[in-house]
Amino acid sequence: MFVRPAILAATAAMFLASTAISRANEPSYGPNTYDRTLEALIAHEDVASRGGWPKVPAGAAALKPDSQGPDVVALKQRLLASGDLAPDALAGDVYDAAVTEAVKRFQRRHGLSDLGTVGRLTLKAMNVPVEVRLNQITATLERLKGNGFNFASRYVVVNIPGASVEAVESGAVAQRHLAVVGRPDRPSPVIQANITSVNLNPYWTVPTSIVKADIIPHMRKDASFVAKSNMKLLGAENKEIDPKSVDWAKLNSPYFTVRQEPGPTNSLGQLKIDMPNSEAVYLHDTPKKTLFRNDVRFNSSGCARVEGVRELGAWLLEGSEWTLASIEDEIAKGERKNIPLKKPVPVAWVYLTGWQGADGQVQFRDDIYGLDTPQGIVTSTIQARKPKPKAAALPPTRPAVAPVAAAPGHVPSPAATASN
Protein backbone atom coordinates (compact mmCIF):
# COMPACT_ATOMS: atom_id res chain seq x y z
CA MET A 1 0.00 0.00 0.00
CA PHE A 2 1.39 3.36 -1.02
CA VAL A 3 0.97 6.79 0.45
CA ARG A 4 0.72 9.99 -1.56
CA PRO A 5 4.20 11.59 -1.89
CA ALA A 6 3.00 14.87 -0.38
CA ILE A 7 1.86 13.10 2.78
CA LEU A 8 5.09 11.14 2.95
CA ALA A 9 7.13 14.31 2.65
CA ALA A 10 5.15 16.08 5.36
CA THR A 11 5.50 13.15 7.76
CA ALA A 12 9.22 12.81 7.07
CA ALA A 13 9.79 16.51 7.57
CA MET A 14 8.09 16.33 10.96
CA PHE A 15 10.30 13.42 12.08
CA LEU A 16 13.51 14.94 10.76
CA ALA A 17 12.79 18.32 12.30
CA SER A 18 12.34 16.71 15.71
CA THR A 19 15.87 15.30 15.62
CA ALA A 20 17.34 18.76 15.20
CA ILE A 21 16.04 19.83 18.61
CA SER A 22 18.88 20.02 21.09
CA ARG A 23 18.02 17.81 24.04
CA ALA A 24 19.93 16.33 26.92
CA ASN A 25 21.34 12.82 26.59
CA GLU A 26 18.31 11.39 28.34
CA PRO A 27 17.86 7.68 29.03
CA SER A 28 15.48 5.47 27.05
CA TYR A 29 13.63 4.83 30.32
CA GLY A 30 13.12 7.91 32.46
CA PRO A 31 10.55 10.42 33.71
CA ASN A 32 10.25 11.98 30.21
CA THR A 33 9.85 8.77 28.21
CA TYR A 34 6.05 8.78 28.40
CA ASP A 35 5.62 12.31 26.99
CA ARG A 36 8.16 11.73 24.22
CA THR A 37 6.56 8.42 23.24
CA LEU A 38 3.14 10.07 23.12
CA GLU A 39 4.53 12.29 20.34
CA ALA A 40 5.53 9.15 18.43
CA LEU A 41 2.03 7.72 18.84
CA ILE A 42 0.44 10.80 17.28
CA ALA A 43 2.86 10.80 14.35
CA HIS A 44 2.37 7.09 13.61
CA GLU A 45 -1.40 7.37 13.89
CA ASP A 46 -1.20 10.00 11.14
CA VAL A 47 0.86 7.65 8.95
CA ALA A 48 -1.68 4.86 9.55
CA SER A 49 -4.62 7.12 8.72
CA ARG A 50 -3.02 7.86 5.34
CA GLY A 51 -2.63 4.19 4.44
CA GLY A 52 0.65 3.23 6.07
CA TRP A 53 4.04 2.98 4.41
CA PRO A 54 4.96 1.15 1.19
CA LYS A 55 6.33 -2.36 1.22
CA VAL A 56 9.96 -2.83 0.25
CA PRO A 57 10.45 -5.57 -2.37
CA ALA A 58 12.72 -8.52 -1.59
CA GLY A 59 15.06 -7.36 -4.35
CA ALA A 60 16.15 -4.46 -2.15
CA ALA A 61 18.32 -6.91 -0.19
CA ALA A 62 20.59 -7.18 -3.24
CA LEU A 63 21.06 -3.43 -3.58
CA LYS A 64 24.44 -1.80 -3.05
CA PRO A 65 25.66 1.79 -3.22
CA ASP A 66 25.31 3.15 -6.76
CA SER A 67 22.62 0.58 -7.63
CA GLN A 68 19.74 1.92 -9.73
CA GLY A 69 16.19 0.93 -10.53
CA PRO A 70 12.63 0.61 -9.21
CA ASP A 71 13.71 -1.21 -6.04
CA VAL A 72 15.74 1.85 -5.06
CA VAL A 73 12.66 4.05 -5.65
CA ALA A 74 10.55 1.79 -3.40
CA LEU A 75 13.26 1.84 -0.73
CA LYS A 76 13.40 5.63 -0.85
CA GLN A 77 9.64 5.92 -0.44
CA ARG A 78 9.74 3.64 2.60
CA LEU A 79 12.58 5.59 4.19
CA LEU A 80 10.78 8.86 3.53
CA ALA A 81 7.60 7.59 5.19
CA SER A 82 9.40 6.85 8.47
CA GLY A 83 11.40 10.07 8.41
CA ASP A 84 14.75 8.44 7.75
CA LEU A 85 15.21 10.10 4.35
CA ALA A 86 14.89 13.84 3.83
CA PRO A 87 12.15 14.91 1.36
CA ASP A 88 14.64 16.67 -0.91
CA ALA A 89 16.51 13.36 -1.41
CA LEU A 90 13.48 11.49 -2.80
CA ALA A 91 14.10 12.24 -6.47
CA GLY A 92 15.99 9.76 -8.64
CA ASP A 93 16.53 6.02 -8.55
CA VAL A 94 20.18 5.84 -7.43
CA TYR A 95 21.36 4.24 -4.19
CA ASP A 96 23.47 7.27 -3.32
CA ALA A 97 25.11 8.56 -0.13
CA ALA A 98 21.80 10.01 1.11
CA VAL A 99 20.12 6.60 0.82
CA THR A 100 23.04 4.90 2.56
CA GLU A 101 22.82 7.31 5.49
CA ALA A 102 19.03 6.92 5.63
CA VAL A 103 19.35 3.13 5.80
CA LYS A 104 21.93 3.46 8.59
CA ARG A 105 19.59 5.73 10.50
CA PHE A 106 16.75 3.24 10.12
CA GLN A 107 19.03 0.42 11.31
CA ARG A 108 20.13 2.33 14.42
CA ARG A 109 16.49 3.03 15.29
CA HIS A 110 15.76 -0.69 15.15
CA GLY A 111 18.80 -1.88 17.10
CA LEU A 112 20.56 -3.26 14.01
CA SER A 113 24.16 -2.87 12.86
CA ASP A 114 24.31 0.30 10.79
CA LEU A 115 25.89 -1.14 7.65
CA GLY A 116 23.96 1.04 5.22
CA THR A 117 22.80 -1.89 3.10
CA VAL A 118 19.47 -3.72 3.32
CA GLY A 119 20.08 -7.14 4.83
CA ARG A 120 17.57 -9.78 5.92
CA LEU A 121 16.81 -8.25 9.33
CA THR A 122 16.58 -4.73 7.93
CA LEU A 123 14.18 -5.81 5.20
CA LYS A 124 12.06 -7.62 7.76
CA ALA A 125 11.92 -4.53 9.99
CA MET A 126 11.01 -2.26 7.07
CA ASN A 127 8.06 -4.44 6.15
CA VAL A 128 6.50 -4.51 9.62
CA PRO A 129 3.09 -2.78 9.15
CA VAL A 130 2.60 0.58 10.82
CA GLU A 131 -0.32 -0.94 12.79
CA VAL A 132 2.14 -3.29 14.54
CA ARG A 133 4.40 -0.35 15.34
CA LEU A 134 1.42 1.52 16.74
CA ASN A 135 0.66 -1.43 19.00
CA GLN A 136 4.25 -1.42 20.25
CA ILE A 137 4.09 2.29 21.05
CA THR A 138 0.73 1.86 22.77
CA ALA A 139 2.05 -1.07 24.83
CA THR A 140 5.01 1.03 25.94
CA LEU A 141 2.73 3.88 26.95
CA GLU A 142 0.55 1.52 28.98
CA ARG A 143 3.58 0.14 30.79
CA LEU A 144 4.89 3.62 31.51
CA LYS A 145 1.47 4.75 32.71
CA GLY A 146 1.43 1.96 35.28
CA ASN A 147 5.09 2.37 36.15
CA GLY A 148 6.01 1.76 39.78
CA PHE A 149 9.70 2.65 39.58
CA ASN A 150 10.97 5.74 41.37
CA PHE A 151 13.69 7.37 39.29
CA ALA A 152 16.63 8.15 41.57
CA SER A 153 19.53 10.49 40.84
CA ARG A 154 21.58 7.40 39.92
CA TYR A 155 20.03 4.22 38.55
CA VAL A 156 20.57 1.44 36.01
CA VAL A 157 18.06 0.30 33.41
CA VAL A 158 18.04 -2.98 31.48
CA ASN A 159 15.76 -2.83 28.44
CA ILE A 160 15.07 -6.48 27.71
CA PRO A 161 13.79 -6.24 24.08
CA GLY A 162 16.59 -3.77 23.35
CA ALA A 163 19.21 -6.09 24.91
CA SER A 164 20.89 -3.01 26.33
CA VAL A 165 21.93 -1.44 29.64
CA GLU A 166 22.13 2.23 30.60
CA ALA A 167 23.77 3.79 33.66
CA VAL A 168 21.90 7.00 34.42
CA GLU A 169 23.10 9.92 36.52
CA SER A 170 21.27 13.21 37.12
CA GLY A 171 18.86 12.45 34.28
CA ALA A 172 21.57 11.80 31.67
CA VAL A 173 23.11 8.57 30.37
CA ALA A 174 26.61 8.14 31.79
CA GLN A 175 27.22 4.79 30.08
CA ARG A 176 25.51 2.63 27.44
CA HIS A 177 26.22 -1.07 27.07
CA LEU A 178 25.15 -3.87 24.76
CA ALA A 179 23.72 -6.85 26.62
CA VAL A 180 22.71 -10.46 26.10
CA VAL A 181 19.39 -11.24 27.80
CA GLY A 182 17.13 -14.25 28.27
CA ARG A 183 16.05 -16.35 25.35
CA PRO A 184 12.28 -16.81 24.84
CA ASP A 185 12.14 -20.15 26.67
CA ARG A 186 14.16 -18.69 29.58
CA PRO A 187 13.04 -15.06 29.60
CA SER A 188 14.54 -12.26 31.64
CA PRO A 189 12.01 -10.94 34.17
CA VAL A 190 10.60 -7.43 34.53
CA ILE A 191 11.67 -6.40 38.02
CA GLN A 192 13.06 -3.58 40.12
CA ALA A 193 15.80 -4.15 42.68
CA ASN A 194 18.79 -2.49 44.31
CA ILE A 195 22.38 -3.14 43.26
CA THR A 196 24.27 -3.82 46.47
CA SER A 197 27.71 -5.11 45.53
CA VAL A 198 30.24 -5.85 42.82
CA ASN A 199 31.78 -9.34 42.91
CA LEU A 200 35.22 -9.94 41.40
CA ASN A 201 36.26 -13.41 40.22
CA PRO A 202 32.90 -14.85 41.29
CA TYR A 203 31.82 -18.42 41.75
CA TRP A 204 28.82 -19.48 39.71
CA THR A 205 26.40 -21.56 41.71
CA VAL A 206 24.41 -23.21 38.94
CA PRO A 207 20.62 -22.91 39.45
CA THR A 208 18.87 -26.24 39.92
CA SER A 209 16.80 -25.62 36.79
CA ILE A 210 19.98 -25.36 34.70
CA VAL A 211 21.50 -28.40 36.39
CA LYS A 212 18.45 -30.38 35.29
CA ALA A 213 18.14 -28.87 31.82
CA ASP A 214 21.82 -28.64 30.88
CA ILE A 215 24.35 -30.23 33.26
CA ILE A 216 22.71 -33.64 33.63
CA PRO A 217 22.17 -34.13 29.86
CA HIS A 218 25.80 -33.09 29.22
CA MET A 219 27.10 -35.54 31.80
CA ARG A 220 25.10 -38.35 30.23
CA LYS A 221 26.93 -37.70 26.97
CA ASP A 222 30.34 -36.78 28.37
CA ALA A 223 31.38 -37.95 31.85
CA SER A 224 34.20 -35.38 31.92
CA PHE A 225 31.96 -32.37 31.26
CA VAL A 226 31.91 -31.15 34.89
CA ALA A 227 35.70 -31.39 35.23
CA LYS A 228 36.35 -29.75 31.85
CA SER A 229 33.99 -26.90 32.81
CA ASN A 230 35.95 -26.23 36.03
CA MET A 231 32.93 -27.23 38.11
CA LYS A 232 32.60 -29.05 41.42
CA LEU A 233 29.77 -31.02 42.99
CA LEU A 234 29.18 -29.99 46.61
CA GLY A 235 27.09 -31.91 49.10
CA ALA A 236 26.29 -31.34 52.77
CA GLU A 237 28.64 -28.90 54.50
CA ASN A 238 30.17 -28.13 51.10
CA LYS A 239 31.92 -31.48 50.94
CA GLU A 240 33.04 -32.26 47.41
CA ILE A 241 31.37 -35.19 45.63
CA ASP A 242 33.17 -37.21 42.97
CA PRO A 243 31.15 -36.94 39.70
CA LYS A 244 31.99 -40.61 39.03
CA SER A 245 29.97 -41.60 42.10
CA VAL A 246 26.77 -40.12 40.64
CA ASP A 247 24.40 -42.28 38.60
CA TRP A 248 23.76 -39.63 35.95
CA ALA A 249 21.59 -41.95 33.84
CA LYS A 250 18.98 -42.22 36.59
CA LEU A 251 19.45 -38.81 38.23
CA ASN A 252 16.41 -36.51 37.98
CA SER A 253 16.59 -34.36 41.11
CA PRO A 254 20.17 -33.46 42.07
CA TYR A 255 21.06 -33.94 45.73
CA PHE A 256 24.09 -31.67 45.44
CA THR A 257 25.05 -28.15 44.36
CA VAL A 258 27.04 -27.55 41.17
CA ARG A 259 29.53 -24.70 41.49
CA GLN A 260 31.84 -23.35 38.80
CA GLU A 261 35.15 -22.08 40.13
CA PRO A 262 36.43 -18.54 39.46
CA GLY A 263 38.49 -17.88 36.36
CA PRO A 264 38.36 -16.47 32.84
CA THR A 265 36.22 -19.40 31.60
CA ASN A 266 33.62 -18.99 34.35
CA SER A 267 30.15 -18.48 32.84
CA LEU A 268 29.84 -15.22 34.80
CA GLY A 269 33.17 -14.03 33.48
CA GLN A 270 35.27 -12.20 36.03
CA LEU A 271 32.78 -9.69 37.40
CA LYS A 272 29.23 -9.96 38.67
CA ILE A 273 26.90 -7.15 39.75
CA ASP A 274 24.68 -8.37 42.56
CA MET A 275 21.08 -7.21 43.12
CA PRO A 276 19.12 -9.44 45.52
CA ASN A 277 15.68 -10.21 44.04
CA SER A 278 13.05 -12.93 43.96
CA GLU A 279 13.98 -13.95 40.39
CA ALA A 280 17.68 -14.48 41.25
CA VAL A 281 18.90 -12.52 38.22
CA TYR A 282 21.91 -10.23 38.01
CA LEU A 283 24.30 -8.54 35.58
CA HIS A 284 27.61 -10.18 34.75
CA ASP A 285 30.61 -10.55 32.50
CA THR A 286 31.00 -13.41 30.01
CA PRO A 287 33.90 -15.27 28.41
CA LYS A 288 31.92 -15.31 25.14
CA LYS A 289 32.54 -11.72 24.03
CA THR A 290 31.62 -12.48 20.40
CA LEU A 291 27.93 -12.68 21.41
CA PHE A 292 27.86 -8.88 21.60
CA ARG A 293 28.56 -8.68 17.87
CA ASN A 294 25.17 -10.18 17.05
CA ASP A 295 22.12 -8.02 16.33
CA VAL A 296 19.90 -10.66 17.97
CA ARG A 297 21.16 -11.08 21.54
CA PHE A 298 18.68 -13.35 23.31
CA ASN A 299 20.89 -16.22 24.42
CA SER A 300 21.01 -16.24 28.23
CA SER A 301 19.06 -18.15 30.85
CA GLY A 302 17.52 -15.00 32.31
CA CYS A 303 20.44 -12.96 33.64
CA ALA A 304 22.04 -10.24 31.52
CA ARG A 305 25.58 -10.41 30.21
CA VAL A 306 26.96 -6.91 29.77
CA GLU A 307 29.62 -5.71 27.37
CA GLY A 308 32.07 -3.46 29.20
CA VAL A 309 30.74 -4.62 32.56
CA ARG A 310 33.98 -3.62 34.30
CA GLU A 311 33.37 0.01 33.35
CA LEU A 312 29.83 -0.33 34.71
CA GLY A 313 31.23 -1.78 37.93
CA ALA A 314 33.62 1.16 38.28
CA TRP A 315 30.72 3.60 37.77
CA LEU A 316 28.72 1.87 40.50
CA LEU A 317 31.69 2.16 42.85
CA GLU A 318 32.35 5.85 42.18
CA GLY A 319 32.99 7.71 45.41
CA SER A 320 34.95 4.79 46.87
CA GLU A 321 38.62 3.86 46.57
CA TRP A 322 37.77 1.50 43.71
CA THR A 323 38.58 2.67 40.17
CA LEU A 324 38.61 0.79 36.88
CA ALA A 325 42.37 0.35 37.23
CA SER A 326 42.16 -1.05 40.76
CA ILE A 327 39.31 -3.38 39.70
CA GLU A 328 41.47 -4.69 36.85
CA ASP A 329 44.43 -5.19 39.23
CA GLU A 330 42.26 -7.09 41.72
CA ILE A 331 40.77 -9.33 39.02
CA ALA A 332 44.27 -10.17 37.83
CA LYS A 333 45.02 -11.69 41.26
CA GLY A 334 42.42 -14.38 40.53
CA GLU A 335 40.95 -14.23 44.03
CA ARG A 336 37.30 -13.82 44.90
CA LYS A 337 36.36 -10.46 46.34
CA ASN A 338 33.02 -8.91 47.21
CA ILE A 339 32.88 -5.10 47.18
CA PRO A 340 29.72 -3.66 48.77
CA LEU A 341 28.40 -0.35 47.45
CA LYS A 342 28.36 2.51 49.95
CA LYS A 343 24.83 3.26 48.80
CA PRO A 344 22.58 0.83 46.86
CA VAL A 345 21.79 1.85 43.28
CA PRO A 346 18.26 1.11 41.98
CA VAL A 347 17.96 -1.01 38.85
CA ALA A 348 14.94 -1.50 36.59
CA TRP A 349 14.55 -4.39 34.14
CA VAL A 350 11.96 -3.08 31.69
CA TYR A 351 10.17 -4.29 28.56
CA LEU A 352 9.97 -1.47 26.00
CA THR A 353 9.41 -2.31 22.33
CA GLY A 354 8.54 1.12 20.91
CA TRP A 355 9.53 4.51 22.33
CA GLN A 356 10.82 7.91 21.32
CA GLY A 357 14.33 8.81 22.38
CA ALA A 358 15.66 12.11 23.68
CA ASP A 359 16.99 12.88 20.19
CA GLY A 360 13.47 12.66 18.73
CA GLN A 361 14.13 9.36 16.96
CA VAL A 362 11.53 6.63 17.42
CA GLN A 363 13.05 3.33 18.46
CA PHE A 364 11.56 -0.12 17.83
CA ARG A 365 12.63 -3.57 19.04
CA ASP A 366 11.06 -6.96 18.41
CA ASP A 367 8.45 -8.16 20.89
CA ILE A 368 10.71 -11.12 21.60
CA TYR A 369 8.54 -12.60 24.39
CA GLY A 370 5.13 -11.79 22.85
CA LEU A 371 4.15 -9.43 25.69
CA ASP A 372 2.63 -6.57 23.66
CA THR A 373 -0.83 -7.93 24.48
CA PRO A 374 -3.30 -6.69 27.11
CA GLN A 375 -2.37 -9.47 29.54
CA GLY A 376 1.30 -9.31 28.62
CA ILE A 377 1.40 -5.60 29.35
CA VAL A 378 0.11 -6.22 32.87
CA THR A 379 2.74 -8.86 33.62
CA SER A 380 5.58 -6.81 32.09
CA THR A 381 4.94 -3.54 33.93
CA ILE A 382 7.02 -2.66 36.98
CA GLN A 383 4.72 -2.62 39.96
CA ALA A 384 5.19 -0.20 42.85
CA ARG A 385 6.86 -1.80 45.82
CA LYS A 386 4.61 -2.47 48.74
CA PRO A 387 5.86 -0.91 51.97
CA LYS A 388 6.96 -3.40 54.56
CA PRO A 389 4.19 -3.87 57.13
CA LYS A 390 4.99 -2.31 60.45
CA ALA A 391 4.71 -4.42 63.56
CA ALA A 392 1.39 -3.73 65.24
CA ALA A 393 1.77 -1.85 68.50
CA LEU A 394 0.38 -3.72 71.48
CA PRO A 395 -2.31 -1.81 73.39
CA PRO A 396 -1.29 -0.63 76.84
CA THR A 397 -2.22 -2.96 79.68
CA ARG A 398 -5.34 -1.74 81.45
CA PRO A 399 -6.10 -2.40 85.10
CA ALA A 400 -8.93 -4.80 85.66
CA VAL A 401 -12.20 -3.02 86.38
CA ALA A 402 -15.21 -4.61 87.96
CA PRO A 403 -18.20 -4.64 85.60
CA VAL A 404 -20.80 -1.95 86.22
CA ALA A 405 -24.39 -3.04 86.36
CA ALA A 406 -26.43 -1.54 83.60
CA ALA A 407 -29.42 0.59 84.37
CA PRO A 408 -32.78 -1.00 83.60
CA GLY A 409 -33.50 -0.80 79.88
CA HIS A 410 -29.94 0.31 78.99
CA VAL A 411 -27.86 -1.85 76.64
CA PRO A 412 -24.16 -1.55 77.50
CA SER A 413 -21.69 -0.61 74.67
CA PRO A 414 -19.40 -3.40 73.55
CA ALA A 415 -15.94 -3.30 75.12
CA ALA A 416 -13.20 -1.75 72.96
CA THR A 417 -10.70 -4.27 71.56
CA ALA A 418 -7.41 -4.06 69.68
CA SER A 419 -9.19 -4.98 66.45
CA ASN A 420 -11.41 -1.93 66.60
N, C-alpha and C positions, 0 to 999 in steps of 0.2 A: 504494500500500500504506500502510495506516494503522497507527499504533502506539497502544496503549492510553494514554489521557490520564494515568494514574498514572505510567506509565513515562516519558512525555514530561516530566512535571513534575519527576520525580526527576533526569532527565538535565540538564534546564535548570537546576535548582537547583545542581547540581554545577558546571556551567560558569560560572554567574553568581557563585557563591561564590568561584571561583578568581580572578576579576578584582578582588575586593575586597582581595586580599593585596597588601600594600605591597612592591613590589620595585624594584630599581634600574632605571634606564632602560637596560636591556641591549640589545645589538645583536641583530638577527635571526640573525646568524651569529657564534657565539662559543663558548667552552668549555662553556657551559651549555645550548646549543641541543638537544643530543641528549637530555639528561634531561627537559627540558621537553616535547619532542616525543613522548617515550615516554609521557608522561601523556595526550597527545592520542590516541595510538594506542589506549590502554586504553579511553578514554571512547568513541571511535568504534566500537570492536569491540563494546561493550555496545549501542550504538544499532543496529548491524547485526544483532546476535543477537536483537533484539526486533522485527525486520522493517523497519528503516530509517525514513526520514522520509516524510511524505505529499507527494504531488506537488501543486504549485501550478498551478491552472488558468490558461489563457492570459488569461482575463478579468481576472486580477489586474493586468495591465499597464494597464488602464483605470481602476484605482482611484485615488482622490484622498482627502485628508483629509476626514473626515466621511462618506465613502461607507459604505454598509451592505449586508449580504447574505451569502450563503453563500461567496462568493469571499474575503471578509474573514475568515471563520471558518477557511477552508483556509489562508490566509496566516498567521494566528495560530498554527495548529497546527504549521506548518513552522518558524516562527520560534522557537517553544517547543522544538521538537525539537533545534535546534542551539544552544540556550542564549542566543538573542538577545532573547527576550521572557521577562519574569519570569512564573512560574506564576500569580501573583495577578492578572495582566492578561489571562488567557486568556478570561474570561467576556465574553459579548456579541459583537455582530457589527458594531461600529462601528470605522472606521479612525480611531482617536483619537490623541492625542499619544503614548501609550505604543507604539502600533504604528509610528508615524512614527519614533520614536527607535530602535525595534528594527530597522526596515529600514535606517536609517542605520548602525547597528552592523554589521549583516550586510554592507553595502556596503563599509565600511572594512576588514572582515576579508578581503574578496575583491579589494581594490585598485581599487574602483570609486568614482566620485564619490558622496559621501553626500548625495543629494538627498532621501531619505526617501520616494520613490515608486518603484514597481516598473517599471523600464524593461526594454528587451529583454535587455540584458546581465545585469541582476539576476535576471530570470525564468530565464534560461538557467542561471545559477549555482545558483539555488535547486533546480533540477530535476536537478542532477548527482547520481546515486545515491551513497549512502554508501559503497558498495563501491569506487567510483572514488576517493573522498576517502581511503579507507583505503590504497589503492594509492599515492597521492601521499605520504601520511605515511610509509609503509613505504619508499618510494624515498628520501625525505629521510633517514630513519634509516640506510639502507644507505650513502648517500653520506657521512654524518657519521661512520659507523663506520670507513670507509676513508680518512678525511680525512688529508691530508698537509701541512696548513697549520699553521705554528706561530704562535699568536696572540701578537703583540707588544703592548707597552704602548700603541703607536699604530699603527693600521692602517686601511685602507680596504677596504670590501667592496662589490662590485657583484653584486646578485642579479638574474640575467638574466630569469627568468620574472616577477619582481616589477618589472622596469624601474625599479630604484631603487638609490641609492648611500648608504652610511652612512660617516661618518668616526668612528672609535672611539678613545677615549682612556681609559686606566685602566679598561677594562671597561664604559664607558658611552658612549652615542651623543652625540657633540658636535654633529654636523650630520646632517640627513637631506635627501636631494635626490631629486626625480623625475628619471628618465633616459629616453632613447630608445635602445634596443638593436637588435641585428641582426634583420632580418626572417628568416623561415624559410628562404628560399633563400640568404641570406647571414648565417648565424648567428654570434652572438658566441661566442667560445670559452671553455671553462672552463680557467682558468690561474691561476698565482700568479706574481707578479713584484715588483719593487721600483720605487717611484716615485722618480725621480732628479732631475727638474727641472720647472720651470714655465716654459712658453714664452709670451711676450706678442707679440701681432701676428704669429702664425706664418705661414710659407708652408704650403701644402698640396701635397705631392708626390703626385700622383694615382697610386694603385697600378695596375700594368699591367692587372690583371683589370678594374678599373673603366674604364680607357681603352678596353679592348676592348668591354666590355659597354655602356658609356654614352657616352663621348666620341665614339668613331668613328661610332656610329649618329646621334648628334646632328649631327655635322658633315656627314654625308651629306644631312641634311634642311635644315640651316641653316649655310652656310659662315661665318657671323659668330659662331657659338656660342662659340668659344674666346675671341675678343676681347670679346664681351659678358659673358663669365664672368670677366673679368680674369685670364685664363690665358695662359701663354707655353709655346711648344714649345722645349725645350733639347736640343741635340745634344752632340757631343763638346766637351769643355772648356767646357761650359755656354754654347756659342754659340747665340744665338737663331735659330730656324728660322721662316721665313714660312709660316703655315698654308696660303697659296695655292699654295705649292710642293709640297704633299703631295697625292698621288693618293688621296683618301679613299675613293673607290669601290672601289679594288682593295686598299687597305691592310688587312692582317689582323694582322700582328705589328709594332707600332710600333717604329721605330728611334730614337726620341727619348723624352725625359721630358716629361710635362705637369706644369707647376707653376702653382698659383694664387697670385697675389700677396696680400700682407697687406691687410687692410681689413675693414670691417664686413660686407661681403657674402661674405667668405671662408667656405668650407664648414665650416671649423674654428672660425668665429667669431673672437674676439680673444684667446682663451687656450686653450692646450693643456697637458695634464698628461702628461708623458712617462714611460714605463715600459718600457724595452727588453725585448722578448720575441719568441719565435719566431713568434708569430701577427701581429706588427706592429699590435697594437691599442693604443688609448690612450683617455683621457677628454678631452673638449673642449667648447667653447662651440658655439653654432650661431646663425646669423642668423634661423632659423625658430623663434622662441620659442613660437608658437602650438601646436607639436607637443606641448608639455607639458600642454596642456589636454585632451588625449585620454586616455581610459581605456585604450585599446589603443595601446601605444607601441613597436611593433616595426617601425621604418622605416629603420634605418641599414644600412650595409654591413658591420657587424661591430664597429666602435668604439662607444663610448657617449657620447652627447651629454648633458650634465648641466645641469639648471636650477640657477642660482646657482653656477656653476662658479668665479666669481671669489672668492666666500666660501670655497669649498673650497681654492682656491689659497692664499688668505691663511692658512688653517688649516695647510696643509702647510708654509708658510714661517714659522710661529710660532717665535720664538727668534732670528729674523734681523731686519734693519732693515726688512724688507718688511711693510707692513700693507695692509689693503684699500684705504685711501686712497692710499697710494703706488703700489699696483698700478694703480688707476684713473688716476692722474696719468700713469703711464708709458704705459699703453695709449693715452691721449689724444694722445700725441706721434706715434703712428702708426708708430713704428720697431720693428723686430724686436729682441727681447731674450730671452736665455736665462738663467734664474735657477736655478742648481743648489741642491738642498737640502743643508743641512749634514750631514744624516744621512738615508739612504734610508728611505722608509716602505713597508712591505709592503702589497701589494694582492692581494685574492682575488676572482676572478670565479667566482661559484658558481651552481649550478642547483638552487634549492630551490622546490618547488611546494606543499608542505604542511608547516607547522611551527607550534609554539606559541611565542608571544611572551612577553616578560618580564612582561607584564600579565595573562598567563593566557589571552589570546584566541588562538584557533587561526586561523591565516592560510592561505588557499589562493590559488594563482595557476594559470592555465592552463598545461598542459604544451605550450607553444608549439612546441617542436621535437620532440615525441614521444619524449622520452628517459626516461620513467618505465617502462622495460622492463628486463629483466635485462641485456641488452647495453648499452642506453643508460645505465644507472646506472654501469657500468664506465667508459664513455668520458666521463662527465660528473662524475667524482669527482676532486678535486684529489689528485694523486699526490705523495708525498714527494719532495723534490729529492734527486737523487743527489749525494753529495759529489764534488767534482772529484778525479780520480785524481792522486795524488802521483807525482812523477817518481821512478822506481826508482833507488835508490842503487847506484852501481857498486861491485862488490866491490874491496877493496884489492888492489893488485898484489902478487903473491907471487913471491919469487925462484925461479928455475928450480931444480928439484931432480932429481938423476939418479935414474932409476928403480931401485928396490931389487928384487933378484931374489927371487922367492917361494921359500919352502921347499918341498921336495918334498911334493906332496899338498895344498898350501894354495892356495886360490883367493883372489886379492887382492880387496879391496873396491873398488867403483867409485869413481873420483875424484869429489870433491864439485864441483858446478857451481853457477852462479848460479841456475839454475832449480830447484834442490832447496830 
